[in-house]
């Protein structure tokens, strides 16, 4: 039972880490758009989109 709990905790940590990275990207996107720095904003947007697509694919296998 404890092994399963450890696995779930590790899974929750991976999800939290990933979501935290998204928050940081979104903050950068906001700042870059406000400052009219479109190239860095575009790259961050592309990175975010790629990761979100990977999450969608991971949902099929519950692979977090």
C-alpha positions in Angstrom: 0.0 0.0 0.0 2.8 2.4 0.9 4.5 1.7 -2.5 1.3 2.8 -4.3 1.2 5.9 -2.2 4.8 6.7 -3.1 4.0 6.3 -6.8 1.0 8.6 -6.5 3.0 11.2 -4.6 5.7 11.0 -7.3 3.0 11.4 -10.0 1.5 14.4 -8.3 5.0 16.0 -8.0 5.6 15.5 -11.8 2.2 17.0 -12.6 2.9 20.0 -10.2 6.3 20.5 -11.7 4.9 20.6 -15.2 2.1 23.0 -14.3 4.6 25.2 -12.6 6.6 25.4 -15.8 3.5 26.4 -17.6 2.8 29.2 -15.1 6.3 30.5 -15.7 5.9 30.3 -19.5 2.6 32.1 -19.2 4.1 34.9 -17.1 6.9 35.3 -19.7 4.4 35.4 -22.5 2.5 38.1 -20.8 5.6 40.2 -20.1 6.8 39.8 -23.7 3.5 40.7 -25.2 3.1 43.7 -23.0 6.7 44.8 -24.0 5.9 44.0 -27.7 8.7 41.5 -27.7 7.0 39.1 -30.1 9.7 36.7 -31.1 10.4 35.5 -27.5 6.6 35.4 -26.9 6.1 33.3 -30.0 8.8 30.8 -28.9 7.3 30.5 -25.4 3.9 30.0 -27.0 5.2 27.3 -29.2 6.9 25.6 -26.3 3.7 25.7 -24.3 1.6 24.4 -27.1 4.0 21.5 -27.7 3.9 20.5 -24.0 0.1 20.8 -23.9 -0.2 18.5 -26.9 2.1 16.0 -25.2 -0.1 16.1 -22.1 -3.2 15.4 -24.3 -1.4 12.4 -25.7 -0.4 11.3 -22.2 -4.0 11.3 -21.1 -4.7 8.3 -23.3 -2.2 6.2 -21.3 -2.5 8.0 -18.0 1.2 8.4 -18.3 2.3 11.2 -16.1 
